[in-house]
Amino acid sequence: MPNTSARPKHGRRTRRRRRLEDPARDQLVSSSLESAQQCLYNQDYGTAFVHYLLVLSLAPVFKDFARDSFRFTLFKWAEELDSVGRIQELFDCYEQALETFPDDEVILNSMGEHLFRMGFRDEAAGHFHKALKLRPEYQEARENFYRVANWLVERWHFLMLNDHGRNRKYQKAIQKAVQNGCNTVLDIGTGTGILGMCAKKAGAAEVYACELSKTMYELACEVVTANGMDGSINILHKKSLEMEVPTDIPHRVSLVVTETVDAGLFGEGIIESLIHAWHHLLLPPKSGENEFKDASTTGRVIPAGATVFCMAVECLEIRRHHRLCVTEVGGLSMAAAGELRSPVSCSAEPDDSMEPYTTERLSRLPGGYRPLTEPFTALCIDFNNVHELEGLSSREVQEVRLPVIQEGQLDALAVWFQLHLDEENSLSTGPQEDTCWEQAIYPIHSTTCFVLKPQDELIVEVSCQDAYLRLNSVAVLRDGHKIHLDKQVELQQSGNPIPNSNSEAELCSALACLQTNHSQPEKFSVLECSEMALLNNWDYHRSFSSALSKLISRLKVQTQNQEQECGPSAPDSSLLYVLDVSEGFSLLSLIAAHEGDVKAYSSVEKNKQQEVLRRLAQSNGISEQHLEFWLNHTEDEQGVLQRPSREKLWSAIILDCVETCGLIRQKLMEKASLARCLLEEGGHVFPEKIVVYGTLVESDTLLLESAVQGRQPTLGFNIAPFINQFTVPVHVFLDFSTLECRHLSEALELFVLDLMDANANYTNREVKVQAVSAGRITAIPFWYHIYLDREISMSTLSQNSHWKQAAVVLQEPLEVEAGDWVRLAVRLHESTISISACIENTPVQMD
């Protein structure tokens, strides 16, 4: 007997076929497709996009046929919308595109790139992640995911979770509190959920947690579920300041646990969070009339409080990142520069344009540091006293006197703290501790390098006006006289010089005297810390000055020879044109113009920084007509690499090839290819070549900073597989000179990038290196030798380099014996280096 459902099914298929064969519909599809193609040819991308949407909605059968053209149209139309700031329309177009092609990894990746540029990092990560699930080998999406992973899950998360000592102390404090009756718990800023899980494991009846980051919230939900607690820990994707009873939690809790602290203690908003918690989320504290009440009816906080410590230090590494230490850069006198500041500056009065402190791990700073004072207690705070928390910002400025214990230049105040979890358990973030914490650094911005001497007293002001800890070095007490640091130049100029036995300090003091003119309006400009370190990189500018001088001298001779053969030319035709497309603040255009008969183009954008270059040009005898700021005349970033006026080609183009973090700049080779086409005969791209060097090392530190190492450090909780999704294969901002590691091989050449000869380049290379000792290869740190020409080069590994290094970290360590040969397969894709290593054909992927 025939299936009774067969006939209706057949009928439905027949009707669908008839609709597809509708002549009017087919005509509309055909004409729209033709219009889309014509608009695409005419570069009318917006109209073409609308026509393609119509075609694909009416005739999905054309999806495979039109996919590439549709993508191209979408991307070009998105570029136009982006350039005129029509951002909502841009994202609407991507949403429409993804409705049409929901599983198109290229469109997903492109939308993620736009989201990331707009600051929507969580959403960008989701698009990159979905693109990778659709095509795991999609390299561009993988690199984008790695880039956004660094933003979403900062590297300190791995160090913190690998810090078993820290985790265990928190667990002990939480366990003790719960066993003493705190049976309702709120974990503020839960991260992976580890503290909330500690509370539940200790026996808490109710556990709540909140997390503002969408990425970390979703990760915490996964972790809690994987550990069998999804029904017993309620996680909210919310800021604690927005939580209320009973909207978000049914009643007030008896215990708040949190670690929303940074290296400066208050930087993540713990004061504001706890004040709100005491008023809205916590039971009343144990005090006065409820001193003897049961713990379940009173509230408390873990950590219970903190003590903040501080000391003055001398440190060249800090100094060169925060103030100018040289009087001359590449043959240019810096006397007219005015005051140059890093964006890290602390004063008693809050300044939204400046950060009060930066962070460093003092024990890892190249060149080390010298304590100039004993540590002193800057502040004590009780997190269980809401009145103390509320009164923190209104505390009077406290003046502290620190006895100087040894002579040295005053470069910074270093700050750390002891976190008192309860009466028995505490954590220290001090520089001598084996901890996941860095220290807060308050750099000294005085234009002179003041030398402290034994018997001096340093006067420091301590305040918390905006719930940030502020420390400001204001004066030195010497032989009964108070020397104000901000007036030190006046004192020296009035005939009372302060003895200075340090030659570098004398140099800086002389510079300060030249820079300071109290009769003139204040001239200052803010440079990023890396830009300040670049200015202080004397070798870098000396190398560029020498290479530019050689090139310009040769081209001048070439021009003179041509004039002898062809007769004199117009005055401007003898000018040589140099373009500097360095990122950020750069003096290389001025160094080129200083050679004479050179018109230099600078890519410096900020007005105050352009003013600095103009002042330096004038004071160094460079004509105003010989310096131009190219980006003042174009909105197109790629438009920088164009011909100069009068159709003359460039004599030299200076490219910025290496990021401060230690990676090759994106699209470097594409820019080099374009630059070569714009050079006059005999012209040069700087640098002409980059050689990548590396070495094999065994470093537990890099492993701990790259991924959570199993369950043991996280108290047996299953966290590693989830947080390690955000592991990135390349560790950046590395100070190789202070990295704790064992060297397992000599340094070797890994890769060469030739910016002057395209035919010399390649994308893959295999090299062999012999292990010099037995061990586990955990990483391959790498750095660069940058060749400006065949004779002049500089290394990013040098002691005064403004660049950091990077390292490729293996997912699994590779065991080697002394004498083993290790084969490295090195690949460069879109300026990203990946390496795989093997011994006797046993591959270990590092990508």
N, C-alpha and C positions, 0 to 999 in steps of 0.2 A: 504494500500500500504506500503510495507516495506520501512524502512528508507534507503535512498541511501548511507548514510555515514557508514552504518553498515559493509558492506563488506570490504572496505579498512581498517577500524579499526581492523577487525578480522585478515586481512592479516598481518598487522604490528605486532600484538601480536604473530602470528604464526612464523614469521621470528625471533622475539626476542627469542622465546622458542627454536627454532632450534640452534641459536648461543650458548645458554647456554648448550645445549646438545652436543656441538662440542667435540668429544672424545679427540682431541689433547689439546684443552683448558682445559678440565677437568683433563687431566693427568698432565698438567703444574701446575694447582692449587693444586692438590693433592700432587705432589712432593715438591712444594714450601712450603706447609703447614707442610709437614713432615720434611723438612730441617729446617724450622723455629723452630719447636719444638726440633729438635736434637741440633741445635745451642744454643737454650735456656738452654737445659740440660748441654751443655758443657760451659756455661757462655760466649759464643761468642755473645754478645748482639748486636754488630754492624751488623753482618751478619744476625742475627735473625730478626732485625728490617727491613732490606731491603727485606727479604723474606715475612714478614708479609705485608709490603706495596704492594708488587706484588700480593699476594693472595687477599687482600681486594680491590684492584683496578680492578682485573679481576672478582672477585666473591663477590660483596657487601653483598650477602646473608649470608656470614660468619661473618658479623660484630658483631652480638650479641654473637655468639659462641666464637669469638676470642678477644672480647673487653678486658677482664681482663688480658689475656696473653700479648696482645699488649701494654696495659698501663705499665705492669711490665717491659717489654722489653725496652720500651721508657725511663722509669725512670732510669733503670740501665745503659743504654747506655748514657743517658745524664750525669749521675754521672761520668762515665769514661771520657767523653769529657770535662767536667768541670774540672776534676782533672789534665788534661794535657793542659788546657788553650785553647782548640779548641772551642772557644765561638761561632764563626759564624756558625760552623757546628752544634753546639748544638741547636741554634735557628732555623736553617734550618730544623732540624729533627722535632722540635715542629710545625713549619709551615706545614710540610708534614702531621704530625699527625692530625692537626686541619683541613686540607683539607679533610682528611678521616673521622674524627669525629668532625665536626664543632660545635656540640652542646654537647660536652662532658665536663661537669663541672669540672671533676677531672683533665683532661689534661689542661684546661684553668687555673685552680688554680695553678697547678705545674709550668706552663710557667710563670705565674705571680710571683711566688716565685723566679724563676731564674732572671727575669727582675728586681725585687726589689733588689736582692743581687748585681746586676751589676750596680745599681744606676738609672735605668730607671723607676722612680717612677710613672710618668704619665701613661706609658704603662702598668705597673703592676696593677695600680688601675683599668684600663679598663678591664683587664682580670678577676680580682677578682669580679668586678661589674657584668660582664656578667655571671660568674659562679653562682653568687647569684640570678640573674634573672632566670636562668635555674632551680636552686634548692634553694629556700629561706632558707630552714632549714640546708643548708650545713655549719656546724659550723666552719670548718677549713677555708673556704673561707671568712666567716664573720670576723673571727679573723684577717685574713690577711688584709682584707679591712680596718678594724679599725686601724691596725698597719700603713698601708700606708697613711691613712687619716690624721694621726698626722703629717706626713711629708708634704703632699700636701696642706692641709689647716691648718696652725698653729693656736693654740688656741687663739692667740691675735686677729684673724679675728672676732671671736664671741664677744669678749670684745669691740672691736672697733665699730662694728655695733650696739651693745647694748648701746653705749655711745651717747645718744640723744643730750647731750650738744655739743659734738664735731661735730656731723653730722649737727646740726642746725646752728652752726657758719660757717661751710663751705658753707652751703646752702645760708646763708645771704650774704657772701662775693661774691659768684658766681652770685647770683641774682642781686646784686648791679652792678657788672662789666658788666653783659649782658645788663642790663637796661641802662647803660651808654654808650653802643655802641659796646661792645665786642661780636660780633654776630657769630664769628667762633671760635670753642673751640676744644682743644686737651687735652684729659685726659690721662696722662702718668702713666702707672702701674694701670690700672683701677680696678683690683680686681673684685668685684661683679658688678661694673658699676655704683655705687651710685652717684659719683660726676659727671659723664657724664650725668646721668639722671637728676640731679639737674640743669645742664646747659640747657638741652632741655626743662625742665619744666619752666625754667625762660624765655624762648623765643628765645634761640640761633637758628640761621638759619641753621647752620651746626655744627654737633658734631662728632668728631672722637675720638677713644680711642685705646690704644694698651696695650697688656698684654703678657708677656713672657711665663708664666706658661700655659701649655696646659690645665691643669685641670681648672684653674681660667678663662682662655679664654672661654672655653666651657660653664662654669657656667655663665659667664657674658652674653654670647649670649642668654642663656635660660632666665636669669633674664630680659634682655632688651625686649625680645619677650613677656614674661609674663606681662610686664608693658606697652605693646602696643607701643613700640618705636623701633621695629626691623627695620623698614624702615627709621628711621630718625637718628639713631646712627650707625656709621660705625666702627666696632671693628676689629682690626687687631691683629693676633697672631704673634707679632713681638716685638723685643726690639726697644725702641725709637731711640737708637743710630744707628740703621740700616735703619731708615725711611728717605725718600727723597721726595722732591717735583719735578715733579708731579707724580712720580711712585706710592707713597703710599697715599698721599693726594694731591688734585688738586692745592692747593696754600697755601701760608703761613697763619697761623691763628693769630687771635688777642689776644687769651687768652690760656695759658697753665695752667691746674690745676693738682696738683699732691700731693701725700703724701708719696713719696718714701723716707721716713726718718725712721731711727731707733732710739733707745734710745740715741745713741751717735751722732745723727743728720745726719752725712754724710755717715753712714755705708752702706746704700743701693744705693749709687752712685748718689745722687741728683745733686752734683756739675757737674759731667761729663755729666749727662743727660741734665741739663739746659744750659751748654755751647754749646752742640750740638744743642739744640732746638733754642737758640738765633742765631746761625749761619745758620741753615738749615730749621727750621720749623716755627719760629715766625717772625712776622712783627717787624720792628725796634722799639726800646723803645721810650717812650716820653721823649725827652731831647733835649736841644739846639734848633736847627732850627725847629723841629717838636713838640715843647712843646705844641702848641695850636691846633694841628691837631685833627681831629675827632678820637675817640677811635677805630673805626672800621679800621683805617688805621695805627694804632700803636699797638705794642705788650706789653703784661704784663704777670706776673706770679702770681698765687695764690698757695702757700703763697708768700707774698712779701719779707719776710726776717725772720731772727731769731736772738735771743740773747741767748747766752749760759752762764749758771751759774755753779759755782763749789764751793765745800767746803770740808775741810778735816774732816774725821770722825774716831771715834773709834768704832769698831764693832767686837766682838768675832767671830760671825758667818762668817764674811768675812775673818778674820784672819786665822781661822782653815781650810779654804778651799784653802788657797794660800801660806801658809808657815808653816814650821815645828815648833810646839810649845812645844814639849816635848823632854826631854833628854834621856828617856828610854822607850822602847816599849816591853812589855811582858818579862821583865827581860834582854833585850838586850840594851847595851849602843849604842846610835846613834851617838857618837862622830865622827866615821869614815865614816859616810854616805856621807860627802861632801855636797854641796849645792843642795837642792831639790827645784824645782820651779814648780809652776803651769804654764800651757801654756798661761796664761794671763799676759803679761808684756809689759809695754809701755816705749819706749825710743824715743829720738828725731830722731834717725835713724831707718827707717822701717826695720822690720825683718819678713820675710814671714812665719817663723816657729812659730811665736807667735801672739796671738790676742792682740790688744792694750787695750781692755776692755771687761768686761763681763756685764751682766745686772742683776739687782735685783730690787724688789719692797721694798725700804727701810722700809716702814711702816709695812711690813709683815715679816721682818727678825726675827727669834727667838732670844730673848734676846735684841732686839731693837738696836739702835745706839745712839751715842752721838756726836753732832756737836762740833768740836774743833776750828773752825773758823767761822766767818760770811760768808754767800755766797758772792762770788765776780763775776764780769763779766769777763768771759774768752775770749769771742769772740762775735762780731756782724757781721752779713753778710747780704748783700742786694741781693736778688735773681733777682732783676730787673736791676742789673748793671753787664753786662757781663765782663767788665774789672776787676771788683772786684773778680768775680768768677774765672777768669783766673789767677789772681795774688795771689790767696789764697795759693797755694802750694809753692810759692816762697817768702811768707812773712818771714821776719826775726823772729827768735825765740824770743818770748816775755817773759821777766822775771817779775813775779808778786810776790809781798810780801803780805802774809796774816797774819794779827795779830791774835795770838792765844787767844781765849776767855776763855778756861777752860782746866785744866790738863787732859791728857789722852794719850793712846798709839795711834800712827799714824798708822792706818791700811789701809786707802784708801782715794782716792779723789772721791767724788760722783758728778756726772754731770747731769744736766737737762737743758731744754731750754724752751723759750717762742717762739712760732711760730706765727709770725705776718701775718695773712691772708690778711688784708688790714689795713687801718688807724683806723678802728673801732673794728675789730674782731680779737681776738688772743686766742691761746690755750697754756696752761702751762702744762709741764710734771713733775712739782716739786713734791717732796716727800709728801708734805702736801695736794696735790690736790686730789680730787675724780675723778680719770682719769683712762683710760685704759692703760696708759703708765707705763713702768718701768724706772728706772734711770740707767745710765751708771756708772760702777764701775771700777776705775783704782786702783787695789790693790798695796800696797807697798811691794816690795820684798827684802828690806834690811834684812840681816840675823839677825839683832838685832831688838828688839821691842823698838823703840825709844819713849820716853815719852815727849810729848810737855807740856810746862808750860805757864801759863799766862805771858805776856810780851814778849814771844818768837815771832819771825816772821818766818813763813814757806815760803821758796822760791820755787816757782813753775815755770817751763818752759812750755810755751804754743806754739805749732807749728802745722802745717798742711802740712807736706812735701808730703804726698801721698794722699791728700784729705781726710785723716782721722784726726780727732781732736786728738792730742797727748798732754797729760799732764804728766809731770814728776816732782816728788818731788825731788829736788836735794840737798837742804841744809836747815839748821835752823840757824837763826841769834839769838844768845843769849848773852846778856851782851856785845854787840859790837863785838863778835867773830862769825865767820861763821863756822858752823860745817857741813861738807859734809857728807851726809847720807851714801854714799858708802865707806867712809873712817872712819866711826865712830869707828870701832873695833880698828883701829890703834891708834886713839886718846885715847881710853880707856886703851889700853895696854901700852901707853907711860906715864901713870901715871896721866892722866887727866880724871878720870872717870866722867861720867855725872850722877848727882844724879838721883836715881830711887826709887821711893817710892812704886812701884807696885811689889808685890812678883812674879807674873807671868812674868812680864817684866824682872825682875832680872834673872829668870830662863832661859828665852829666850836669854838674853844677855850672860849669862854664856855659853849656848850652842853655840852661835855664836863665842865666843872666842875659844872654842874647835874646831869648824869646820874650822875656818879661819887660813890658813897658807900661807902667801904671798910668801914664798920661794918655794912653791910647785906649779906644774901646776894646773890650775883651774879644779876642779872636780865638775861637776854638772849633774843633771839628771832631765828631765821634767816628772812630774806626772800629771795625770788628776786631776781636782779640787776634784772630789769624792775620788780619791786615796789619796790625801793629807789629806782630812777630815778623811779617814779611819785610816791613820797613827796617827792622833791626837786623835783617839777614844781610850782612855786609858782603859775604861771598857771592850771594845771588846777584846783587846789583853790580859788583865789580866784574863778574863774568859777563853779564849782559853789556856793560859799558865797553869791555874789551872787544866782544864779538861785533857789536854795532859799529865801533870805531874802525875795525878792520874792514867791514863790508862797505861802510860809507866812504872810506879812503879809496878803496878799490873802484867804487862806482864813480867817484869824482874824477879819478884818472881816466876812466873809461869815457866819461862825458867830455873831458878836455881833449882827448884823442879824436873823438867824433867831431868836435868843433874845429879842430885843426884840419880835418879832412873835408868837412862840409861848410866851413865858415861859421861865424858867430850866430847864435840864435837869440831869441827873445829872452829878457832877463829872467822871467819866471820858469823858463824851460829847463834851466840848470838846477832847479830845486829837486831834491830827492824827496819822495813821499814815503812816510813810514806810518803804518797802522798798528795800533796796540789794541787788541781785543781781549785783554786780560779781564777776568772777573773781578769786580770790586775796585778798590783803590790801588792804583799803580802809577809809579813814577817813570816807567820805561819810555813813555812818549817824550817826557822832558829830557831824559838822558839822551835820546836820539836827537832831539832838537838842539841840544847843547853842543853837538858836533859841528853845527853851522851848515848853512845851505840845505837845511832839512825842514820840511813842513811835516809836523807830526800830528796825528789824529789819535785822540784819547777816547776810550769808551767809558770813562768815569761819568756817572749819571747824577749823583747827588750834588745839589747846588753848593753846599758848604765845602764839599771836597773839591769841586771845580774851582772855588775861590782859593783854596790852598794851593792848587797847581798854578793858578794865575799869579799869586804872590811869589811863589818860588821861581816861576819863569822870569818875572820882572827882576827879582833880586839876583838872579843868576845870568842876567844879560841876554835873555831869550826874547826875541821880538814877539809882540802880541799876535802878529800875523802868522807866526810860525807854529802856533798851537791852536788846534780846533777840537771841539767836543762833538764827535760825530753823531752820537745818539740824541743830541739836541735837535737834529734835523730829520730824524726818521723814527717812525713808530714800529717799524718792522725789525725785529731782532736779527733776522737773517740778512737784512739790508745792509748791515755793517760791512759785509764782505762784497763791496762793489768798487768800481773804479773811482778814483778821486776826480775832482773837477778838472776841466780841460782835457779830459779823455786820456790823461797820462796814467800809465800803470804804476803799481806800487813797487817801491824799491825793497821794502821789507814788510812782512806781516808777522806780528808777534801773537802767537796763539797760547792760550792758557791750557796746558795739557793735563795737569794732575790736580785733583781736588785736594784740599787740605787734609781730608780724612784718609788719603792714601790710595785712592782709586783713580783710574784713567777717566778724564772727563767724557761725558756722553757725547756722541757724534763727533769725536775729535777727528777721526779719519775722514769723515765727510767734509768737515771744515777745511782740513788740510788739502783735500782734493780740489776744492773750490779756490782756496788761496793760491795754489800753484798756477791756476789759470789766469790769475790777476797780476802776476809778477812781470816786471819788465825784464829784459834780457840781463842776466847776471844778478837778478833779484833773489831774495832768500826768505824762506819761512823759518822763523825761530820758534822752537828748536827744530833742528833738521832731523834728529833721530832720538828715540827713547829706547833704552835697553832695560829690560826687566830682569832683576836678579832675585834669587831666592835661596832658601836653605831649609833643610829638614830639621825639625825640632821636636822634642818631647816636652809638652807643657800642660800640666794639669790645670793651670790657671785658665788657659784658653778653653779647655773643655768645660770648666765650671761656668765660664762666662757665655758659653754658646748653647748649652742644653742642660736640662735637669738630669742628673746622673742616677737614674733608677729611683726606687722607693725609699731607700734607707735615709737619705737626707730629709725627705718629706714625711718622716715619722710613720712610714708604712702606707701612707695614703697614695692612691693611684692618681698621680698628677702629671707625671712626665710625658706620657703619650699625647696629652692634650696641649700643654704649653709648648712642647717641642715641635708642634706644627708650625710655630713661628720662629723656629731656628733658621738662621741664615748662614750660608756656607762661607761667607767672607766676613771676617772680623775686622772692623775699621777703627781709626783713631788709636792705633797701637803705638806705644813707645817701645820699640824693640830693644833699645839699650837698657831698659830696666825690667823687661819681661822676665819673669821667673821661668827658666827653661833650660834644657840640656841640648846642646848642639850635636846633632847626629851626622852632619855632613859639612863640607866646606861650602861656601857660597858658589853659585853657578849661574850662568846666563840662561834664563828661561825663554825669553821672547824678545824680538826686536820690532819696533814700529818705525818705519822710515817715512817721514813727513815730506821729504823732497823727491823721493823716487817711488812712485806707486808700484812699479814692477818688482821692487824688492820685498814687497809685503806678502804675507800669507796669513791664513786663519788658524792653522793647526801646526803644531811642532812637537816632536818627541825628543827628549833629552835623557841622558843617563847620568846618574850620580851614585857614587859609592859611599856607603855608610862607614863612618870612621869609628863608630862605637855602637855597641848593642843598646837597644831600647825600643820604645814604642813611638813610631812617628804619629804625632797627633795633629800636626799642622805644618804648613809651609808659609812662613812669613815672606813677604816680597816687598821690594822697593825699586827705585828707578835711578839710573844714571842718565841725565838729560844732557844731550850733546847739542850745544848751540851751533857749533861747526865741528870740523874734524879734530880741532885741537883744544877747544874750550868746552868743558863739561862741568856739571855739578851733580851731587848725589843728594837724594831726598833722605839719606840716612846720616848725613853730616850732623855734627853736634849742634850747630846753630840754625839748622833747617827749620823753616816754618811749616814744613809738611810732616804729617805723621805717617806711620806705615800701616800695612794691612796684612792679613794672613788668611789663607784658605785653611779651613778646619775640617779634618776628616770626620765622617759620621762614625766610623769605627777605627780605632788606632791600628796601625800596621806594625807588627813585630819585625824587627830586623836584627841581624847579627853584624858585628864588625866585618867589613869586607864585602857584604852583600851589595849587589848592584840594584838600584831602584830605577825603574823606567817611569818617567813622568810624561804624560800626554797633556800638553798645554794648548788651550783653545781661547781665542779672542772672538767674542761675539758682541757686537754693538757696544764696544768699549768695556765689556765685562770679561774678566779673566776667570776661566775655570780650569781645574787641573785634576787629572786622575793619576793614580800611582799604583804600581804593581811590582811584585817580586816574582820572577820565574812564572810569568803569565797568570798570576793571581791578582785580578783587578780589584781595586778599592776606589769607588767613585767619590769624587769631591766636587760636586757641581751644585 
